[in-house]
């Protein structure tokens, strides 16, 4: 991105600066390499209307600033926060330096263009509209930088991300002014590059085992043994299959599992009732979480409604009020029904996600004690490092872990469908972990991964293929199960260490006080005395 100074930013605002100049310089250097996440997940809106320079020279310059800040700013006062920040410094160095993923993975480039972040009510409509216009005006420069970098995109990765690329421009119209016209022209060049890669790119999407282990390990501050992790995934799949089988037998002992599941998924609200059903479940899971003391904070507003147009590809997701935003900003549980003009078969397949078997566990994951509750705790985390830098393996691992916690605590105990829903969601996640390792080590190909999702996670072929394709570009999408397993391991250590003083309330309060920590730092919880 030539002659572009959009990544040279002012210091972090006072509310996120608690440890002096060191954290300002080092945290800023990390955030400059993950602008979309800093803007939306952390709520650092000084990044509004700005884009990340993902050209080869721009990435090199950002890495140089990262290294300079690390060498000159000095360590933080808190050993835990120093370790947390150091993991993220190493993670972006491995991602952009050692592995140069910006040359083979279009996803960071597409996230860099995302405009849906301005739909949320974190500021006045006028302020957000102005930021969106500034962001859109930078699309041509950002895309020029992306085209310089994206010279190693494999055919499967390009094909998997074409739909996301198309969706970025869904609300744009060349007749709405010069900015949108130029943005669309640049967008068409990026799409053309991906379409060409989908047709003519390398058919092999593999990172390779050492690269995958390095990426996963750097992100979480752990040494990763892919063989051992694959074996753990197999044991977890066997346990979950038994859980599913037992719950199905309790519901209807006369039918086989593969006969019962399609009938259960077909039992769902109509399209015009989905949002109301999700809203009722939201109240139910928040009340249950509060009654059982499963999360320390459940204040704030959680609204339920369809996602913005550019994110309607997502059936269900949480967009939380970010830690750096005003307390009055609502969180949104986005639940998106199918469009009325879709073919009947597509509408029916989409609606199976909102079945009376699936939607309760999804709502636990997205709302409480899952992402919404986690977001409320992040606002209270001590210091900017814990509020700003979020491990995705912890965030998704936590939300996945609490699905089974609710099962243990008796949520809908008289209805085996909840256990079935928990097991089905978990089987998708554990199959992701297996397929991520298989796809990127060469142990399986895309067709084999698709069949695995069909066999072990009980997905229809269309959904199974979509899941398998995601694994080609999102190599870490096994993070849900990996994070859950690490939290479960820590919970058993806490039970032994704390003895009669252990309780879910104490454990969860201590865990969430660390924000969204890299998995390698979870043992710090055992030394805490919260709760």
C-alpha positions as CSV (number, residue, x, y, z in Angstrom):
1,X,0.0,0.0,0.0
2,X,2.1,2.8,-1.3
3,X,2.1,6.3,0.2
4,X,-0.4,5.2,2.8
5,X,0.1,6.2,6.5
6,X,-3.1,4.7,7.8
7,X,-1.3,2.3,10.1
8,X,0.6,5.0,12.0
9,X,-1.7,5.6,14.9
10,X,-1.9,7.6,18.1
11,X,-1.3,5.9,21.5
12,X,-4.1,3.8,22.9
13,X,-6.8,5.7,24.7
14,X,-6.4,6.2,28.5
15,X,-9.0,3.7,29.4
16,X,-6.9,0.9,27.8
17,X,-3.5,2.2,29.1
18,X,-2.8,1.0,32.6
19,X,0.9,-0.1,32.5
20,X,2.7,2.9,31.1
21,X,4.6,3.5,27.8
22,X,5.7,-0.2,27.5
23,X,2.3,-1.5,26.9
24,X,1.3,1.4,24.6
25,X,4.2,0.7,22.2
26,X,4.1,-3.1,22.3
27,X,0.4,-3.5,22.3
28,X,0.0,-1.0,19.5
29,X,2.5,-2.9,17.4
30,X,0.6,-6.1,17.9
31,X,-2.8,-4.4,17.2
32,X,-1.4,-2.9,14.0
33,X,-1.0,-6.5,12.7
34,X,-4.5,-7.5,13.6
35,X,-6.6,-4.4,12.9
36,X,-10.0,-6.0,12.2
37,X,-9.9,-8.0,15.5
38,X,-8.7,-4.9,17.5
39,X,-11.5,-2.8,16.0
40,X,-14.4,-5.2,16.5
41,X,-13.5,-7.8,19.2
42,X,-11.7,-5.3,21.5
43,X,-13.6,-2.2,20.5
44,X,-10.5,0.0,19.7
45,X,-12.4,2.3,17.4
46,X,-9.3,4.5,16.7
47,X,-8.9,1.8,13.9
48,X,-12.3,2.8,12.4
49,X,-11.9,4.0,8.8
50,X,-8.5,2.5,8.6
51,X,-7.1,-0.6,6.9
52,X,-4.0,-2.8,7.5
53,X,-1.2,-2.6,4.9
54,X,-0.9,-6.3,3.8
55,X,1.5,-5.7,1.0
56,X,4.9,-7.5,1.3
57,X,6.6,-4.2,2.2
58,X,3.8,-3.1,4.6
59,X,4.0,-6.4,6.5
60,X,7.8,-6.2,6.7
61,X,7.5,-2.6,8.1
62,X,4.9,-3.7,10.7
63,X,7.1,-6.6,11.8
64,X,10.0,-4.2,12.1
65,X,7.9,-1.9,14.3
66,X,6.9,-4.9,16.4
67,X,10.5,-6.0,16.9
68,X,11.6,-2.4,17.7
69,X,8.9,-2.0,20.3
70,X,9.7,-5.4,21.9
71,X,13.4,-4.5,22.2
72,X,13.0,-1.0,23.4
73,X,9.8,-0.8,25.5
74,X,10.8,-3.3,28.2
75,X,8.7,-5.9,30.1
76,X,5.3,-5.3,31.8
77,X,5.0,-5.2,35.5
78,X,2.6,-8.2,35.6
79,X,4.4,-11.5,34.8
80,X,1.1,-13.0,33.5
81,X,0.4,-10.0,31.3
82,X,4.0,-10.0,30.0
83,X,3.6,-13.7,29.0
84,X,0.2,-13.0,27.4
85,X,1.6,-10.1,25.3
86,X,4.7,-12.1,24.4
87,X,2.5,-15.0,23.0
88,X,0.7,-12.6,20.7
89,X,4.0,-10.9,19.6
90,X,5.3,-14.4,18.7
91,X,2.0,-15.4,17.1
92,X,1.9,-12.5,14.6
93,X,5.7,-12.9,13.9
94,X,5.1,-16.6,13.0
95,X,2.0,-15.9,11.0
96,X,3.4,-13.0,8.9
97,X,7.1,-13.6,9.2
98,X,8.0,-17.3,9.3
99,X,5.0,-18.7,7.5
100,X,4.1,-15.6,5.4
101,X,0.4,-16.6,5.5
102,X,-0.6,-13.3,4.0
103,X,0.7,-14.6,0.7
104,X,-1.4,-17.8,0.7
105,X,-4.5,-17.0,2.8
106,X,-7.0,-14.5,1.4
107,X,-9.0,-14.4,4.7
108,X,-7.0,-11.6,6.4
109,X,-7.3,-9.6,3.3
110,X,-11.1,-10.1,3.2
111,X,-11.4,-9.2,6.9
112,X,-9.4,-6.1,6.2
113,X,-12.2,-4.9,3.8
114,X,-15.1,-5.9,6.1
115,X,-17.7,-3.1,6.6
116,X,-20.3,-4.9,8.7
117,X,-18.4,-3.8,11.8
118,X,-20.0,-0.3,11.4
119,X,-23.5,-1.7,11.7
120,X,-23.3,-2.0,15.5
121,X,-24.5,0.8,17.7
122,X,-21.2,1.7,19.4
123,X,-21.3,5.3,18.3
124,X,-23.8,7.7,16.6
125,X,-25.1,6.7,13.2
126,X,-23.3,9.8,11.7
127,X,-19.9,8.8,13.2
128,X,-20.2,5.2,12.0
129,X,-21.3,6.3,8.5
130,X,-18.3,8.6,8.2
131,X,-15.9,5.9,9.4
132,X,-17.5,3.5,6.9
133,X,-17.0,5.9,4.0
134,X,-13.3,6.4,5.0
135,X,-12.8,2.7,5.1
136,X,-14.5,2.1,1.8
137,X,-12.4,4.9,0.2
138,X,-9.3,2.9,1.1
139,X,-10.5,-0.3,-0.6
140,X,-8.5,0.4,-3.8
141,X,-5.2,0.9,-1.9
142,X,-5.9,-2.1,0.4
143,X,-6.7,-4.3,-2.6
144,X,-3.7,-3.2,-4.5
145,X,-1.6,-4.3,-1.5
146,X,-3.5,-7.6,-1.3
147,X,-2.8,-8.3,-5.0
148,X,0.9,-7.7,-4.4
149,X,0.9,-10.4,-1.6
150,X,-1.5,-13.1,-2.8
151,X,0.7,-15.1,-5.0
152,X,0.5,-18.5,-3.3
153,X,-3.2,-19.1,-3.0
154,X,-4.1,-22.7,-3.6
155,X,-7.2,-23.7,-5.6
156,X,-9.1,-25.2,-2.7
157,X,-8.6,-22.2,-0.5
158,X,-9.6,-19.7,-3.2
159,X,-12.7,-21.8,-4.0
160,X,-13.6,-21.9,-0.3
161,X,-13.4,-18.2,0.1
162,X,-15.0,-16.9,-3.1
163,X,-18.4,-16.7,-1.4
164,X,-17.0,-14.6,1.4
165,X,-15.3,-12.3,-1.2
166,X,-18.5,-11.9,-3.1
167,X,-20.4,-11.1,0.1
168,X,-18.2,-8.1,0.9
169,X,-19.8,-6.0,-1.8
170,X,-23.4,-7.1,-1.3
171,X,-24.6,-3.6,-0.2
172,X,-22.5,-1.6,-2.6
173,X,-23.8,0.1,-5.8
174,X,-21.7,1.9,-8.3
175,X,-24.5,4.4,-8.8
176,X,-24.1,5.6,-5.2
177,X,-21.1,7.7,-5.9
178,X,-17.4,7.7,-6.9
179,X,-16.2,6.0,-3.7
180,X,-18.5,3.0,-4.2
181,X,-17.7,2.9,-7.9
182,X,-14.0,2.8,-7.3
183,X,-14.3,0.3,-4.4
184,X,-16.4,-2.0,-6.6
185,X,-13.9,-1.8,-9.5
186,X,-11.0,-2.7,-7.1
187,X,-13.2,-5.5,-5.5
188,X,-13.7,-7.0,-9.0
189,X,-9.9,-7.2,-9.4
190,X,-9.6,-9.1,-6.1
191,X,-12.4,-11.4,-7.0
192,X,-10.9,-12.1,-10.4
193,X,-7.6,-13.0,-8.8
194,X,-9.4,-15.5,-6.5
195,X,-11.5,-16.9,-9.4
196,X,-8.3,-17.4,-11.3
197,X,-6.6,-19.2,-8.4
198,X,-9.7,-21.4,-8.0
199,X,-9.3,-22.5,-11.6
200,X,-5.6,-22.6,-11.9
201,X,-4.0,-22.6,-8.5
202,X,-2.0,-25.3,-6.8
203,X,-4.5,-28.1,-6.0
204,X,-2.7,-28.9,-2.7
205,X,-3.8,-26.6,0.2
206,X,-1.5,-28.2,2.8
207,X,0.5,-26.0,5.2
208,X,2.5,-29.1,6.2
209,X,2.7,-30.7,9.7
210,X,5.6,-28.6,11.0
211,X,4.0,-25.3,9.9
212,X,0.6,-26.2,11.4
213,X,2.2,-27.2,14.7
214,X,4.3,-23.9,14.7
215,X,1.2,-21.8,13.9
216,X,-1.0,-23.4,16.6
217,X,1.8,-23.4,19.1
218,X,2.7,-19.8,18.6
219,X,-0.9,-18.7,18.9
220,X,-1.3,-20.4,22.3
221,X,2.1,-20.4,23.9
222,X,2.3,-24.2,23.7
223,X,4.5,-26.8,22.1
224,X,2.1,-28.8,19.9
225,X,2.4,-32.5,19.2
226,X,0.0,-33.1,16.3
227,X,0.1,-36.9,16.7
228,X,-0.8,-36.7,20.3
229,X,-3.5,-34.1,19.7
230,X,-5.0,-36.3,16.9
231,X,-5.1,-39.3,19.3
232,X,-6.8,-37.1,21.9
233,X,-9.4,-36.1,19.3
234,X,-10.1,-39.8,18.6
235,X,-10.7,-40.5,22.3
236,X,-13.0,-37.5,22.5
237,X,-15.0,-38.6,19.5
238,X,-15.6,-42.0,21.0
239,X,-16.8,-40.4,24.2
240,X,-19.1,-38.0,22.4
241,X,-20.5,-40.8,20.2
242,X,-21.4,-42.8,23.4
243,X,-23.0,-39.6,24.8
244,X,-25.1,-39.2,21.6
245,X,-26.0,-42.9,21.5
246,X,-27.2,-43.0,25.2
247,X,-29.2,-39.8,24.8
248,X,-30.9,-41.1,21.6
249,X,-31.8,-44.3,23.4
250,X,-33.3,-42.4,26.3
251,X,-35.4,-40.4,23.8
252,X,-36.5,-43.3,21.6
253,X,-35.0,-46.8,22.1
254,X,-36.8,-48.2,19.1
255,X,-34.9,-46.1,16.5
256,X,-31.2,-46.2,15.4
257,X,-29.2,-43.0,15.9
258,X,-29.0,-42.4,12.1
259,X,-32.7,-42.7,11.8
260,X,-33.6,-40.5,14.7
261,X,-31.4,-37.5,14.0
262,X,-33.0,-36.4,10.7
263,X,-36.4,-36.5,12.3
264,X,-35.2,-34.4,15.2
265,X,-33.5,-31.8,13.0
266,X,-36.7,-31.5,10.9
267,X,-38.5,-30.4,14.1
268,X,-37.9,-26.7,14.0
269,X,-39.8,-23.4,14.1
270,X,-41.0,-21.8,10.9
271,X,-38.7,-19.2,9.4
272,X,-40.8,-16.3,10.8
273,X,-40.7,-17.9,14.3
274,X,-36.9,-18.5,14.6
275,X,-35.9,-15.1,16.1
276,X,-38.7,-15.3,18.7
277,X,-37.7,-18.8,19.7
278,X,-34.0,-17.7,20.0
279,X,-35.1,-14.7,22.2
280,X,-37.0,-17.1,24.5
281,X,-34.0,-19.3,24.8
282,X,-31.7,-16.4,25.5
283,X,-33.8,-15.5,28.5
284,X,-33.8,-19.1,29.6
285,X,-30.0,-19.6,29.4
286,X,-29.2,-16.3,31.1
287,X,-31.6,-17.2,34.0
288,X,-30.1,-20.7,34.3
289,X,-26.5,-19.4,34.2
290,X,-27.3,-16.8,36.9
291,X,-29.1,-19.3,39.1
292,X,-26.2,-21.8,39.0
293,X,-23.5,-19.1,39.3
294,X,-21.8,-20.4,36.1
295,X,-20.4,-17.0,35.0
296,X,-19.4,-14.0,37.1
297,X,-21.2,-11.2,35.1
298,X,-24.5,-11.2,33.3
299,X,-25.3,-7.5,33.0
300,X,-25.7,-5.5,29.9
301,X,-28.2,-5.9,27.1
302,X,-28.3,-8.9,24.8
303,X,-30.5,-8.3,21.8
304,X,-31.6,-11.0,19.3
305,X,-32.1,-10.4,15.6
306,X,-30.9,-11.2,12.1
307,X,-27.3,-10.4,11.1
308,X,-26.5,-7.4,8.9
309,X,-26.8,-8.3,5.2
310,X,-23.1,-8.8,4.6
311,X,-23.1,-11.4,7.4
312,X,-26.2,-13.4,6.6
313,X,-24.0,-16.3,5.6
314,X,-23.8,-16.9,9.4
315,X,-26.7,-18.8,10.8
316,X,-26.0,-17.9,14.4
317,X,-23.3,-15.7,16.0
318,X,-22.6,-13.4,18.9
319,X,-21.4,-9.9,18.4
320,X,-20.6,-8.7,21.9
321,X,-20.2,-5.2,23.3
322,X,-16.4,-5.0,23.1
323,X,-14.3,-4.2,26.2
324,X,-13.3,-0.7,25.1
325,X,-16.8,0.4,24.2
326,X,-19.3,2.2,26.3
327,X,-21.3,0.1,28.8
328,X,-24.6,1.2,27.1
329,X,-23.6,-0.6,23.8
330,X,-25.8,-3.7,23.4
331,X,-24.5,-7.2,22.4
332,X,-26.3,-8.9,19.5
333,X,-27.1,-12.6,19.2
334,X,-27.6,-12.8,15.5
335,X,-29.9,-15.6,14.3
336,X,-30.5,-15.5,10.6
337,X,-33.6,-17.3,9.1
338,X,-33.4,-18.3,5.5
339,X,-34.5,-15.8,2.8
340,X,-38.1,-16.2,1.5
341,X,-36.9,-16.5,-2.1
342,X,-34.6,-19.5,-1.6
343,X,-35.7,-22.9,-3.0
344,X,-37.7,-24.9,-0.6
345,X,-34.9,-27.5,-0.1
346,X,-32.3,-24.9,0.8
347,X,-34.7,-23.2,3.2
348,X,-35.4,-26.5,4.9
349,X,-31.7,-27.4,5.2
350,X,-30.9,-24.0,6.7
351,X,-33.8,-24.3,9.2
352,X,-32.5,-27.6,10.6
353,X,-29.8,-25.6,12.4
354,X,-32.6,-24.0,14.5
355,X,-34.2,-27.3,15.4
356,X,-35.5,-27.8,18.9
357,X,-32.6,-30.2,19.3
358,X,-29.8,-27.9,18.1
359,X,-30.9,-24.3,19.0
360,X,-30.7,-24.7,22.8
361,X,-27.0,-25.8,22.8
362,X,-26.2,-23.1,20.2
363,X,-27.8,-20.5,22.4
364,X,-25.8,-21.7,25.4
365,X,-22.6,-21.4,23.3
366,X,-23.4,-18.0,21.9
367,X,-25.1,-16.4,24.9
368,X,-24.7,-17.8,28.4
369,X,-22.6,-19.0,29.9
370,X,-20.9,-18.7,26.5
371,X,-19.8,-15.7,24.4
372,X,-22.1,-13.1,25.8
373,X,-21.2,-13.9,29.4
374,X,-17.5,-14.0,28.4
375,X,-17.8,-10.6,26.8
376,X,-19.2,-9.1,30.0
377,X,-16.3,-10.6,32.0
378,X,-13.8,-9.2,29.5
379,X,-14.9,-5.7,30.3
380,X,-13.8,-6.3,33.9
381,X,-10.5,-7.9,33.1
382,X,-7.5,-6.1,34.7
383,X,-5.4,-4.1,32.3
384,X,-5.4,-3.6,28.5
385,X,-3.6,-6.8,27.5
386,X,-6.3,-9.0,29.0
387,X,-9.1,-6.8,27.5
388,X,-7.6,-6.4,24.0
389,X,-5.7,-9.6,23.1
390,X,-8.1,-12.6,22.8
391,X,-7.1,-16.1,22.2
392,X,-9.6,-17.6,19.8
393,X,-8.9,-21.1,21.1
394,X,-9.8,-20.0,24.6
395,X,-12.9,-17.9,23.5
396,X,-14.3,-20.8,21.4
397,X,-13.1,-23.4,23.8
398,X,-14.9,-21.7,26.7
399,X,-18.1,-21.4,24.8
400,X,-17.9,-25.0,23.8
401,X,-16.9,-26.2,27.2
402,X,-20.0,-24.6,28.9
403,X,-22.4,-26.5,26.6
404,X,-21.4,-29.6,28.5
405,X,-21.3,-27.8,31.8
406,X,-24.9,-26.9,31.4
407,X,-25.7,-30.6,30.7
408,X,-23.8,-31.5,33.9
409,X,-25.7,-28.8,35.8
410,X,-29.1,-30.1,34.7
411,X,-30.2,-27.7,32.0
412,X,-33.4,-29.2,30.5
413,X,-32.5,-32.4,32.4
414,X,-35.9,-34.1,31.5
415,X,-35.4,-33.5,27.7
416,X,-32.8,-35.8,26.1
417,X,-32.8,-33.6,23.1
418,X,-30.5,-31.1,24.8
419,X,-27.9,-33.8,25.4
420,X,-28.3,-34.9,21.8
421,X,-27.8,-31.3,20.6
422,X,-24.7,-30.9,22.8
423,X,-23.3,-34.2,21.4
424,X,-24.0,-33.3,17.8
425,X,-22.4,-29.9,18.1
426,X,-19.4,-31.4,19.8
427,X,-19.0,-34.1,17.1
428,X,-18.8,-31.4,14.4
429,X,-16.1,-29.6,16.4
430,X,-13.9,-32.6,17.2
431,X,-14.1,-33.7,13.5
432,X,-12.8,-30.2,12.6
433,X,-9.8,-30.9,14.8
434,X,-9.2,-34.2,13.1
435,X,-9.6,-32.8,9.6
436,X,-7.4,-29.8,10.2
437,X,-4.6,-32.1,11.2
438,X,-5.3,-34.5,8.4
439,X,-5.7,-31.9,5.6
440,X,-2.6,-30.0,6.5
441,X,-0.3,-33.0,7.1
442,X,-1.5,-34.8,4.0
443,X,-3.1,-37.7,5.9
444,X,-6.5,-37.0,4.2
445,X,-7.8,-35.1,1.2
446,X,-10.9,-32.9,0.8
447,X,-13.2,-35.8,-0.1
448,X,-12.0,-37.9,2.8
449,X,-12.6,-35.0,5.2
450,X,-16.1,-34.5,3.7
451,X,-17.0,-38.2,4.3
452,X,-15.6,-38.0,7.9
453,X,-18.0,-35.1,8.7
454,X,-20.9,-37.1,7.2
455,X,-20.0,-40.3,9.1
456,X,-18.9,-39.0,12.5
457,X,-20.8,-35.6,12.7
458,X,-24.0,-36.8,11.0
459,X,-23.9,-33.9,8.5
460,X,-25.6,-33.8,5.1
461,X,-23.1,-33.8,2.2
462,X,-23.5,-30.1,1.4
463,X,-22.8,-29.1,5.0
464,X,-20.0,-31.6,5.3
465,X,-18.3,-30.3,2.2
466,X,-18.5,-26.8,3.5
467,X,-16.9,-27.8,6.8
468,X,-14.1,-29.6,5.0
469,X,-13.4,-26.7,2.7
470,X,-13.2,-24.4,5.7
471,X,-10.3,-26.5,7.0
472,X,-8.3,-25.6,3.9
473,X,-7.9,-21.9,4.9
474,X,-8.8,-21.9,8.6
475,X,-6.1,-24.4,9.7
476,X,-6.8,-23.7,13.3
477,X,-10.5,-24.5,13.3
478,X,-10.0,-27.4,15.6
479,X,-9.6,-24.6,18.3
480,X,-13.1,-25.3,19.7
481,X,-12.3,-28.9,20.9
482,X,-8.6,-28.1,21.7
483,X,-9.7,-25.2,23.9
484,X,-12.4,-27.2,25.6
485,X,-10.0,-30.1,26.3
486,X,-7.4,-27.8,27.9
487,X,-10.1,-26.2,30.1
488,X,-11.4,-29.6,31.2
489,X,-7.8,-30.7,32.0
490,X,-7.3,-27.5,34.0
491,X,-10.6,-28.1,35.8
492,X,-9.5,-31.5,37.0
493,X,-6.2,-30.0,38.3
494,X,-8.2,-27.3,40.1
495,X,-10.4,-29.9,41.7
496,X,-7.3,-31.7,43.1
497,X,-5.5,-28.5,44.1
498,X,-8.5,-26.8,45.7
499,X,-10.2,-29.8,47.2
500,X,-13.4,-28.9,49.1
501,X,-12.9,-25.2,48.1
502,X,-13.5,-26.1,44.5
503,X,-16.7,-25.0,42.9
504,X,-17.7,-24.2,39.3
505,X,-18.4,-20.6,40.4
506,X,-14.9,-20.2,41.8
507,X,-13.2,-21.9,38.9
508,X,-15.1,-19.9,36.2
509,X,-14.5,-16.6,38.0
510,X,-10.8,-17.2,38.3
511,X,-10.6,-18.4,34.7
512,X,-12.5,-15.4,33.2
513,X,-10.4,-13.0,35.3
514,X,-7.6,-13.7,32.9
515,X,-9.6,-12.4,30.0
516,X,-9.2,-14.7,27.0
517,X,-5.7,-16.1,27.7
518,X,-3.6,-18.2,25.5
519,X,-4.0,-21.9,26.4
520,X,-0.4,-22.2,27.6
521,X,-1.1,-19.7,30.3
522,X,-4.2,-21.4,31.8
523,X,-2.2,-23.0,34.7
524,X,-2.0,-19.5,36.2
525,X,-5.6,-20.0,37.3
526,X,-4.5,-22.5,39.9
527,X,-2.7,-19.7,41.8
528,X,-5.6,-17.4,41.9
529,X,-8.0,-17.0,44.9
530,X,-11.0,-15.4,43.2
531,X,-14.4,-16.7,44.1
